[in-house]
Amino acid sequence: MKRFYKDVATHQVDGGWQVTLDKRGIKTVKGAQQILPTRALAEAMAQEWDAQGEKLDPTTLPMRDMADYALDIVAPDVAAIAETLTAFGDTDTLLYRADPDEPLYARQQEVWEPIVAEFEQREGVRLTPVSGIMHRPQSADTLTSLRAKLETSDPFTLAGIEAMTSLSASLVVGLSALEPDIEPLTLWEAASLEEEWQADLWGRDAEAETRRAKREGDFLKACEFTRLARLPS
């Protein structure tokens, strides 16, 4: 699509902030006004629009897509999204360890255990690590507590958590990324530990490397989106 606007700006409106193109407020895919929770997020999204060339490239508007998803999909049914995410807590990547006699196990303990321990302390829950491939469910109390936290999240935060949790296959990672003092790349590298271990062991494939780099970029962008949406406006 050819670029159809010249000027990009942000304006404070009822309920938040909005990006405008030639003074017209942007709408979501479903036609709702795209009202954003913080000025910081609005300015970042305005930069996406302003950086477009003569032709629009939808793949370079990831924050626009996440905002639309938050408003069109998450906001109408927060409980359903929270339920889906809670299931990740029951099969969290960071809780499934190799057998203790395998070299990978020591590396998982070194990298994953501090993240899990900090998460448990922060959230007031107890998680059960599992060695091997057999599923072991987390306690009902833990899952109920995590679901309650998710259900009280605003749609923008929940949309970001969903993106990060899906990409990392870890609710621990998705929720930990909300903490401003935790480095996002550290979390992504932790979530990718086993995949990287196998690649180092068996060799790297160019296509697989490209896919991993894409997922890493998507994770970091989702984290940026979520943190901007949570800043004081």
N, C-alpha and C positions, 0 to 999 in steps of 0.2 A: 504494500500500500504506500502511495506517495504521501510524504509529510504534508499535513493539511493545516498546519498552524505555524505561527512565527514566535509568539511570546509565551513563555512559561512562567508562572508565578505561583505563590502560595498565599492563601488568605485564611484568616480565622473566621469560622462560621459557627452557627449554633451546633453544639455537640463536639466541636473539635476543629480540625484543619482540613483544607481541601486544596488540591492542585488544580490550577486552571490553565487551559490552553486558549489563548486569545480571549481571556476573561470568561471563558465557559468552564464551569465545574465538571470534572471528570465523573462519569458514572461507571458502575460495575457492569459486568457482563449481563446481569439480570436486570439492569436498568435502575438500580438504586443509586442515590448520591454516594459517592465514595468519600465518606467522612473519616478522617484519620485521627487517632487519639493524641498525637503529639506533633509539635512543630518540627522536631528533628526528623521524624519519619516523613513528613510532608516534604521537607527540603531534600531529603535523599531521593524521594520518588520524583521530585521535580527535576533533579539532576539526570535521572534516567531519561525523562522525556526531552530535556534540553540537549542531551548528547546524541539524539537521533540525527541521522543524515537526511538526504533528500528522500530516501525511502525508509519507512518504519521497519524495524527488525524486532518482532515480538519476543524473540529469544533474549533480547537485551533489556527486557522490562520485567525481571523476576519479582521485584517488590510490588509492582502493579498487580501481578498475578496472585501473589500471596494476600494482598489487601482484598482483592475481589473474593478470594476463597474464604477469608475470614468473615466477610460481610454476607456473602451469598449462601455459603454452605455451613460454616461453623455457628454463626450467631443464631440461626433458626433452631438448632438442635445441639446445644452444648453437651447435653447428657450423653448423646450417642457417640460423639467424638471422644468424650472422657472414657466411656466404656471400652471403645476400641483401643485406646491408649493404655488402659489398665491391663489389658491382655499382654502387652509388651512387658509389663512388670513381672509377669508370670513366666516369661521365656527370655529374660534379658540376657543379651550376649555376654555382659560382664559377669554373669553369675554361672556360666557354663564353662568349666575349666577342663583342661586335659587331665589324664590320669597322673597322679602324683609322681610316678617314676619317669614321666616324659620330660624332656628339657623345656618344652613349651610351658609346662605347668609353672615352673619357677618364674618364667618371664611374665606370665599372667598374674601371678601373685604380686610380683614387684610393681607392675603397672596398674593393675585393676584394683587391688585391695585398698590402697589409699583413697581412691575415688569412691569406692563403695562405702568405706568406713565414714568418710566425710558426709556422704549422702545420708547414711543412716542417722548420724548425729543431727544433721540439719533438719531432716524430715521426721525424726522421732519414730523410725520404723526399724524392724529387724529383717534382714534379707538372708536367705540360705543359699550359699554357693553349692554347686553340684559338680562333681567330677564324672566325666564320661558323658554319654549321649542320652541316658535315661532321664526323662522329665520328672522333676520333683516340684510340685506346686508350692508357691509361697503361701504364707499364712493368710487366712481370710481377713484378719485384722490389718495386716500390712496392705493388702489390696484395697480394702475399704478406705483406709487412710489416704492412699494415693489417689483413689478415685475422687474422694472429697476435695482434695487439693485441686485436681484438674477441673472439677465442676465449678469451682469458684474463680477460675481464671477467666480473664476477659477474652473475647473471640480472637483478637490479634495475637495475644500470648499463646492461646491454645493452638492456633493455626501454626505458629512457629514451632511449638513443642511437637506437634504432629509431624511436621516436615523433618525435624532433626531426629526424632525418635525413629521414624520410618527409615531414614537414610542410615542410621547407626545401628538399627535393630536393638536399641537400648533406651528404655525409659529413664534409667539412671543418667545416661548421657544427656538425653533431651531435657530433663529437669535441671541437671547441673549446669547446663549452658545458660540458664537464667541468671546465674550468679555473676555479677560484673567483674569479680576478681579472679575468675577462672578463665584461663586462656582457651579459646575455642579450638585452636589447632591441637592443643594437648588432648582435648576430649576426642577429637576426630581420630587422632593417631592411636589413642587407646581403643576406640571402637574398631579400628582397622588392624589391630595387632595380629590377630590370627591370620587374616588374609595376607598381610605383608610377610608374616613368618613363612607361610606356604610358598609365596612367590620367591622369597630368598632361597628356600630349600629346593624348589623344583624348577626354578627359572621364571623369567618374566616374559609376558606376551604383550606386544605393542597394543593390541586392541583392548586387552584387559587393563593395561596401564592408562589408556585413554578414558575408559569407563570409570576407573578409580579416581582419576583427576577430576572428572566431571562431577562425581558424587561429592568429592571433597569441596569443590567450589559451591555446589548447591547447599551443602551443610553450612559452610561459613556464611553464605549469603542469608540463609534462614536465621542464623544466629544474629547477624547484624540487624535484620528486619525486626526480630523479636526484642532485642535490646533497645533499639530506637523507639519501638512502640511502648516501652515501659519507662522511658525517661520522663522526668517532670516536664510538662508542656509550658 
